[in-house]
Amino acid sequence: MNARSETIHETPLGEALSQRYLAYALSTITSRSLPDVRDGLKPVQRRLMWAMRQLRLDPDKGFKKCARVVGDVMGKYHPHGDQSVYDAMVRLAQDFAQRYPLVDGQGNFGNIDGDNAAAMRYTEARLTAVAEALLAGLDDDTVDFRDTYDGEDSEPEVLPARFPNLLANGASGIAVGMATSIPPHNAGELCAALLHLIKFPRATAAKLVEFVPGPDFPTGGVLVEPPDSVVETYKTGRGSFRLRANWQVEKQKHGQYQIVIDEIPYQVQKGRLIEKLADLINERKLPMLADVRDESAETVRLVLEPRSRSIDPEMLMEQLFRLSDLEVRISLNMNVLDARGTPGVMDLRGALWAFLEHRHEVLVRGSKHRLATIERRLEILAGYLIVYLNVDEVIRIVREEDEPKAALVAAFDLTDVQADAILDMRLRRLRRLEEEGIRSEHAALEAEGKELRALLKNEKGRWQAIAAEIREIKKQFGEKTPLGARRTLLAEAPTVAEVPPEAMVEREPITVICSEKGWLRAVKGHVEENREAKYKEGDRGRFWISAETTDKLVLFATNGRFYTIPCDRIQRGRGHGEPVRLMLDLGNDEDIVELRLHSPGRRLLVAASDGRGFVVEEDATIAQTRSGKQVLNVRGDIEARVCAEVPEGADSLALIGENRKLLIIPLDDVPTMTRGRGVTLQRYKDGGLNDAQAFNKADGLTWRSGERTRTETDLLAWLGKRGAAGRLPPKGFSRANRFG
């Protein structure tokens, strides 16, 4: 019991949890989720590259089963599940996920529809030329190696990386408390920016954006982010880019057309995109679109059929961009590990400069390694030359001496390395031609060594050598190559085009029915007014309007407010409908004065029971909220009483009071306002205004009396000034004191 208790350390639970969670977080950040700024790879990707190199899966060699590669990575370098390793390998091989694939896959590695890759036992792989550029120089002591997890082997801590992989292929990952998201870029543009940065080390992000104008995605698309926003994103290392699908209009017979999408945004699965579009059509959220078809083969081809040839293609696509993943935002969060393994967010210049510093270190270390190799070889060649000058004596010493190495060292003042090389030399190398070859090799190595010493002493020369390497990479993978040509188009940011609400609604004919008590409903089609229509007990019909689902209703209430009701939101069916007061913020003590279809550009006369009123543009009465829009100000017992259309050509206004006094005044005397009480139109000794009508005096005043319509042209007796009382109407005028 005592022996066991000595190994137990009491620690508070909170402290133990924090220590272990911190260790887990650091492990996730540095060993799994964040890429290294120097080679742009995460540990599992780097180990895949290293294992495939060890298996000699060079671009010009044959393929090997992916299961073999995954097995080596798991067994030697990466002690995690086989599926996670294989998934990382599959992504490195997908040309729609990687801008410059690092793995050349043979077999089913998935597709842009979102289908998974085949099992690793069926697929084969080898390295690509880009991966070869990342691995170039590993044998020249250019980077540090570390022991593997079991201590039986070693692996590189980072790759030499002649290729700017971090920005060229991008990266994404989620760690503990931080994440990274770097979209892919064009390698040729990155090389141009690197060359400029070598020449002008103090170049700003704004200047570098001239060479790197934005990401270049493997699936193409159109980048529509404003230039100022792009500069700010690259300056801070955080932001996003607006990416749209690429589309064209294909004209057909009889004025018909169809829209063809040949490039979809990055990381959008084509299968799910089509399902989403189909669902929107079925849910009637895309009334402009009739059908969507997938005609893709080796390339993407989505065909969109508009519902009518009169639909504007730009308007249709604007609607699709808003409702589907045909437009996405690609985030940039350049959170990476620096050369010391410290995570942090870098801007564009910082990431490019870190790559250049890494290449500089690789060049220095590689040059020193090569120089040391040359010096060792020169030492051996100097020993060989001594042999050729004293071949008989050397042979005698080797044949007769018991300790030939010591004798050779003493006789010719050789080093141990030279003595061992002479003793290991084969007799066939004593030919005259071999001596000439050794002298030529000795001279060439001395010249190379001299150049390397000069390079190590000349920083400017080293940067010139790095620039030459970058130019070679640009030539190999730049814009003039099939792989390096820019795929994502750069376009101006589109203006925010307002999609009219009616464009979001399928146009259908309906008949709007509203009862006296304010129950509102719609029936399909244009139905003639039926006096036998059913209403709730004690209620009856009041408004019967033929409309379309894309129309708006304008409702004027006794409180002087205008309300707007989209026709597509009116309850349909055989029931009694829905109370208007539930659809709008209309109080129980307020009633409907007028309900009519909205007609843009029309003018309306509004008047209150006290005879005050004015003319208002109907467009100014449209309300955006349930609470409506106050137009005619009323107070106390005064309430809104009239909302009448002012037809084109009208020059007069007829008013009839509850006291049955008729007055006709010039319409020009009535002001046009947007809100207020208006002016006094007619005065009353008893009662108030009952009805009003604008008309053309030359056509006469018309009113309905029962089933008959009557017109009076001799109006001199009722003409007066605004604010007069008027006189009794002509014989036969409606007993209800109304014009219609």
BELFENUR-V87022 format. One record per residue. N is the residue number from 1. RES is the residue in three letters. BURIAL is + if it has 24 or more other ideal C-beta (glycine too) atoms within 12 Angstrom, else -. Layout:
n | res | burial
N | RES | BURIAL
N | RES | BURIAL
//
This chain:
n | res | burial
1 | MET | -
2 | ASN | -
3 | ALA | -
4 | ARG | -
5 | SER | -
6 | GLU | -
7 | THR | -
8 | ILE | -
9 | HIS | -
10 | GLU | -
11 | THR | -
12 | PRO | -
13 | LEU | -
14 | GLY | -
15 | GLU | -
16 | ALA | -
17 | LEU | -
18 | SER | -
19 | GLN | -
20 | ARG | -
21 | TYR | -
22 | LEU | -
23 | ALA | -
24 | TYR | -
25 | ALA | -
26 | LEU | -
27 | SER | -
28 | THR | -
29 | ILE | +
30 | THR | +
31 | SER | +
32 | ARG | +
33 | SER | +
34 | LEU | +
35 | PRO | +
36 | ASP | +
37 | VAL | +
38 | ARG | +
39 | ASP | +
40 | GLY | +
41 | LEU | +
42 | LYS | +
43 | PRO | +
44 | VAL | +
45 | GLN | +
46 | ARG | +
47 | ARG | +
48 | LEU | +
49 | MET | +
50 | TRP | +
51 | ALA | +
52 | MET | +
53 | ARG | +
54 | GLN | +
55 | LEU | +
56 | ARG | -
57 | LEU | +
58 | ASP | -
59 | PRO | -
60 | ASP | -
61 | LYS | -
62 | GLY | -
63 | PHE | +
64 | LYS | +
65 | LYS | +
66 | CYS | +
67 | ALA | +
68 | ARG | +
69 | VAL | +
70 | VAL | +
71 | GLY | -
72 | ASP | +
73 | VAL | +
74 | MET | +
75 | GLY | -
76 | LYS | +
77 | TYR | +
78 | HIS | +
79 | PRO | -
80 | HIS | -
81 | GLY | -
82 | ASP | +
83 | GLN | -
84 | SER | +
85 | VAL | +
86 | TYR | +
87 | ASP | +
88 | ALA | +
89 | MET | +
90 | VAL | +
91 | ARG | +
92 | LEU | +
93 | ALA | +
94 | GLN | +
95 | ASP | +
96 | PHE | +
97 | ALA | +
98 | GLN | +
99 | ARG | +
100 | TYR | +
101 | PRO | +
102 | LEU | +
103 | VAL | +
104 | ASP | +
105 | GLY | +
106 | GLN | -
107 | GLY | +
108 | ASN | -
109 | PHE | +
110 | GLY | +
111 | ASN | +
112 | ILE | +
113 | ASP | -
114 | GLY | -
115 | ASP | -
116 | ASN | -
117 | ALA | +
118 | ALA | -
119 | ALA | -
120 | MET | +
121 | ARG | -
122 | TYR | -
123 | THR | +
124 | GLU | +
125 | ALA | +
126 | ARG | +
127 | LEU | +
128 | THR | +
129 | ALA | +
130 | VAL | +
131 | ALA | +
132 | GLU | +
133 | ALA | +
134 | LEU | +
135 | LEU | +
136 | ALA | +
137 | GLY | +
138 | LEU | +
139 | ASP | -
140 | ASP | -
141 | ASP | -
142 | THR | +
143 | VAL | +
144 | ASP | -
145 | PHE | -
146 | ARG | -
147 | ASP | -
148 | THR | +
149 | TYR | -
150 | ASP | -
151 | GLY | -
152 | GLU | -
153 | ASP | -
154 | SER | -
155 | GLU | +
156 | PRO | +
157 | GLU | +
158 | VAL | +
159 | LEU | +
160 | PRO | +
161 | ALA | +
162 | ARG | +
163 | PHE | +
164 | PRO | +
165 | ASN | +
166 | LEU | +
167 | LEU | +
168 | ALA | +
169 | ASN | +
170 | GLY | +
171 | ALA | +
172 | SER | +
173 | GLY | +
174 | ILE | -
175 | ALA | +
176 | VAL | -
177 | GLY | -
178 | MET | +
179 | ALA | +
180 | THR | +
181 | SER | +
182 | ILE | +
183 | PRO | +
184 | PRO | +
185 | HIS | +
186 | ASN | +
187 | ALA | +
188 | GLY | +
189 | GLU | +
190 | LEU | +
191 | CYS | +
192 | ALA | +
193 | ALA | +
194 | LEU | +
195 | LEU | +
196 | HIS | +
197 | LEU | +
198 | ILE | +
199 | LYS | -
200 | PHE | -
201 | PRO | -
202 | ARG | -
203 | ALA | +
204 | THR | -
205 | ALA | +
206 | ALA | -
207 | LYS | -
208 | LEU | +
209 | VAL | +
210 | GLU | -
211 | PHE | +
212 | VAL | +
213 | PRO | +
214 | GLY | +
215 | PRO | +
216 | ASP | +
217 | PHE | +
218 | PRO | +
219 | THR | +
220 | GLY | +
221 | GLY | +
222 | VAL | +
223 | LEU | +
224 | VAL | +
225 | GLU | +
226 | PRO | -
227 | PRO | -
228 | ASP | -
229 | SER | -
230 | VAL | +
231 | VAL | +
232 | GLU | -
233 | THR | +
234 | TYR | +
235 | LYS | +
236 | THR | -
237 | GLY | +
238 | ARG | +
239 | GLY | +
240 | SER | +
241 | PHE | +
242 | ARG | +
243 | LEU | +
244 | ARG | +
245 | ALA | +
246 | ASN | +
247 | TRP | +
248 | GLN | -
249 | VAL | -
250 | GLU | -
251 | LYS | -
252 | GLN | -
253 | LYS | -
254 | HIS | -
255 | GLY | -
256 | GLN | -
257 | TYR | +
258 | GLN | +
259 | ILE | +
260 | VAL | +
261 | ILE | +
262 | ASP | +
263 | GLU | +
264 | ILE | +
265 | PRO | +
266 | TYR | +
267 | GLN | +
268 | VAL | +
269 | GLN | +
270 | LYS | +
271 | GLY | -
272 | ARG | -
273 | LEU | +
274 | ILE | +
275 | GLU | -
276 | LYS | +
277 | LEU | +
278 | ALA | -
279 | ASP | -
280 | LEU | +
281 | ILE | +
282 | ASN | -
283 | GLU | -
284 | ARG | -
285 | LYS | +
286 | LEU | +
287 | PRO | +
288 | MET | +
289 | LEU | +
290 | ALA | +
291 | ASP | -
292 | VAL | +
293 | ARG | -
294 | ASP | +
295 | GLU | -
296 | SER | -
297 | ALA | -
298 | GLU | -
299 | THR | -
300 | VAL | +
301 | ARG | +
302 | LEU | +
303 | VAL | +
304 | LEU | +
305 | GLU | +
306 | PRO | +
307 | ARG | -
308 | SER | -
309 | ARG | -
310 | SER | -
311 | ILE | +
312 | ASP | -
313 | PRO | +
314 | GLU | -
315 | MET | +
316 | LEU | +
317 | MET | +
318 | GLU | +
319 | GLN | +
320 | LEU | +
321 | PHE | +
322 | ARG | +
323 | LEU | +
324 | SER | +
325 | ASP | +
326 | LEU | +
327 | GLU | +
328 | VAL | +
329 | ARG | +
330 | ILE | +
331 | SER | +
332 | LEU | +
333 | ASN | +
334 | MET | +
335 | ASN | +
336 | VAL | +
337 | LEU | +
338 | ASP | +
339 | ALA | +
340 | ARG | -
341 | GLY | -
342 | THR | -
343 | PRO | +
344 | GLY | +
345 | VAL | +
346 | MET | +
347 | ASP | +
348 | LEU | +
349 | ARG | +
350 | GLY | +
351 | ALA | +
352 | LEU | +
353 | TRP | +
354 | ALA | +
355 | PHE | +
356 | LEU | +
357 | GLU | +
358 | HIS | +
359 | ARG | +
360 | HIS | +
361 | GLU | +
362 | VAL | +
363 | LEU | +
364 | VAL | +
365 | ARG | +
366 | GLY | +
367 | SER | +
368 | LYS | -
369 | HIS | +
370 | ARG | +
371 | LEU | +
372 | ALA | -
373 | THR | -
374 | ILE | +
375 | GLU | -
376 | ARG | -
377 | ARG | +
378 | LEU | +
379 | GLU | +
380 | ILE | +
381 | LEU | +
382 | ALA | +
383 | GLY | +
384 | TYR | +
385 | LEU | +
386 | ILE | +
387 | VAL | +
388 | TYR | +
389 | LEU | -
390 | ASN | -
391 | VAL | +
392 | ASP | -
393 | GLU | -
394 | VAL | +
395 | ILE | -
396 | ARG | -
397 | ILE | +
398 | VAL | +
399 | ARG | -
400 | GLU | -
401 | GLU | -
402 | ASP | -
403 | GLU | -
404 | PRO | +
405 | LYS | +
406 | ALA | -
407 | ALA | -
408 | LEU | +
409 | VAL | -
410 | ALA | -
411 | ALA | -
412 | PHE | +
413 | ASP | -
414 | LEU | +
415 | THR | -
416 | ASP | -
417 | VAL | -
418 | GLN | +
419 | ALA | +
420 | ASP | -
421 | ALA | +
422 | ILE | +
423 | LEU | +
424 | ASP | -
425 | MET | +
426 | ARG | -
427 | LEU | -
428 | ARG | -
429 | ARG | -
430 | LEU | -
431 | ARG | -
432 | ARG | -
433 | LEU | -
434 | GLU | -
435 | GLU | -
436 | GLU | -
437 | GLY | -
438 | ILE | +
439 | ARG | -
440 | SER | -
441 | GLU | -
442 | HIS | +
443 | ALA | -
444 | ALA | -
445 | LEU | +
446 | GLU | -
447 | ALA | -
448 | GLU | -
449 | GLY | +
450 | LYS | -
451 | GLU | -
452 | LEU | +
453 | ARG | -
454 | ALA | -
455 | LEU | +
456 | LEU | +
457 | LYS | -
458 | ASN | -
459 | GLU | -
460 | LYS | -
461 | GLY | -
462 | ARG | +
463 | TRP | +
464 | GLN | -
465 | ALA | +
466 | ILE | +
467 | ALA | +
468 | ALA | -
469 | GLU | +
470 | ILE | +
471 | ARG | -
472 | GLU | -
473 | ILE | +
474 | LYS | +
475 | LYS | -
476 | GLN | +
477 | PHE | +
478 | GLY | +
479 | GLU | -
480 | LYS | -
481 | THR | -
482 | PRO | -
483 | LEU | +
484 | GLY | +
485 | ALA | -
486 | ARG | +
487 | ARG | +
488 | THR | +
489 | LEU | +
490 | LEU | +
491 | ALA | -
492 | GLU | -
493 | ALA | -
494 | PRO | -
495 | THR | -
496 | VAL | -
497 | ALA | -
498 | GLU | -
499 | VAL | +
500 | PRO | -
501 | PRO | -
502 | GLU | +
503 | ALA | +
504 | MET | +
505 | VAL | +
506 | GLU | +
507 | ARG | -
508 | GLU | -
509 | PRO | -
510 | ILE | +
511 | THR | +
512 | VAL | +
513 | ILE | +
514 | CYS | +
515 | SER | +
516 | GLU | -
517 | LYS | -
518 | GLY | +
519 | TRP | +
520 | LEU | +
521 | ARG | +
522 | ALA | +
523 | VAL | +
524 | LYS | -
525 | GLY | -
526 | HIS | -
527 | VAL | -
528 | GLU | -
529 | GLU | -
530 | ASN | -
531 | ARG | -
532 | GLU | -
533 | ALA | +
534 | LYS | -
535 | TYR | +
536 | LYS | -
537 | GLU | -
538 | GLY | -
539 | ASP | -
540 | ARG | -
541 | GLY | +
542 | ARG | +
543 | PHE | +
544 | TRP | +
545 | ILE | +
546 | SER | -
547 | ALA | +
548 | GLU | +
549 | THR | +
550 | THR | +
551 | ASP | +
552 | LYS | +
553 | LEU | +
554 | VAL | +
555 | LEU | +
556 | PHE | +
557 | ALA | +
558 | THR | +
559 | ASN | +
560 | GLY | +
561 | ARG | +
562 | PHE | +
563 | TYR | +
564 | THR | +
565 | ILE | +
566 | PRO | +
567 | CYS | +
568 | ASP | +
569 | ARG | +
570 | ILE | +
571 | GLN | +
572 | ARG | -
573 | GLY | -
574 | ARG | -
575 | GLY | -
576 | HIS | -
577 | GLY | +
578 | GLU | -
579 | PRO | -
580 | VAL | +
581 | ARG | -
582 | LEU | -
583 | MET | +
584 | LEU | +
585 | ASP | -
586 | LEU | +
587 | GLY | -
588 | ASN | -
589 | ASP | -
590 | GLU | +
591 | ASP | +
592 | ILE | +
593 | VAL | +
594 | GLU | +
595 | LEU | +
596 | ARG | +
597 | LEU | +
598 | HIS | +
599 | SER | -
600 | PRO | -
601 | GLY | -
602 | ARG | +
603 | ARG | +
604 | LEU | +
605 | LEU | +
606 | VAL | +
607 | ALA | +
608 | ALA | +
609 | SER | +
610 | ASP | +
611 | GLY | +
612 | ARG | +
613 | GLY | +
614 | PHE | +
615 | VAL | +
616 | VAL | +
617 | GLU | +
618 | GLU | +
619 | ASP | -
620 | ALA | +
621 | THR | +
622 | ILE | +
623 | ALA | +
624 | GLN | -
625 | THR | -
626 | ARG | -
627 | SER | -
628 | GLY | +
629 | LYS | +
630 | GLN | +
631 | VAL | +
632 | LEU | +
633 | ASN | +
634 | VAL | +
635 | ARG | -
636 | GLY | -
637 | ASP | -
638 | ILE | -
639 | GLU | +
640 | ALA | +
641 | ARG | +
642 | VAL | +
643 | CYS | +
644 | ALA | +
645 | GLU | +
646 | VAL | +
647 | PRO | -
648 | GLU | -
649 | GLY | -
650 | ALA | +
651 | ASP | -
652 | SER | +
653 | LEU | +
654 | ALA | +
655 | LEU | +
656 | ILE | +
657 | GLY | +
658 | GLU | -
659 | ASN | +
660 | ARG | +
661 | LYS | +
662 | LEU | +
663 | LEU | +
664 | ILE | +
665 | ILE | +
666 | PRO | -
667 | LEU | +
668 | ASP | -
669 | ASP | +
670 | VAL | +
671 | PRO | -
672 | THR | -
673 | MET | +
674 | THR | -
675 | ARG | -
676 | GLY | -
677 | ARG | +
678 | GLY | +
679 | VAL | +
680 | THR | +
681 | LEU | +
682 | GLN | +
683 | ARG | +
684 | TYR | +
685 | LYS | -
686 | ASP | -
687 | GLY | -
688 | GLY | +
689 | LEU | +
690 | ASN | +
691 | ASP | +
692 | ALA | +
693 | GLN | +
694 | ALA | +
695 | PHE | +
696 | ASN | -
697 | LYS | +
698 | ALA | -
699 | ASP | -
700 | GLY | -
701 | LEU | +
702 | THR | +
703 | TRP | +
704 | ARG | -
705 | SER | -
706 | GLY | -
707 | GLU | -
708 | ARG | -
709 | THR | -
710 | ARG | -
711 | THR | -
712 | GLU | +
713 | THR | -
714 | ASP | -
715 | LEU | +
716 | LEU | -
717 | ALA | -
718 | TRP | +
719 | LEU | -
720 | GLY | +
721 | LYS | -
722 | ARG | +
723 | GLY | -
724 | ALA | +
725 | ALA | +
726 | GLY | +
727 | ARG | -
728 | LEU | -
729 | PRO | +
730 | PRO | +
731 | LYS | -
732 | GLY | -
733 | PHE | +
734 | SER | +
735 | ARG | -
736 | ALA | -
737 | ASN | +
738 | ARG | +
739 | PHE | +
740 | GLY | -
//
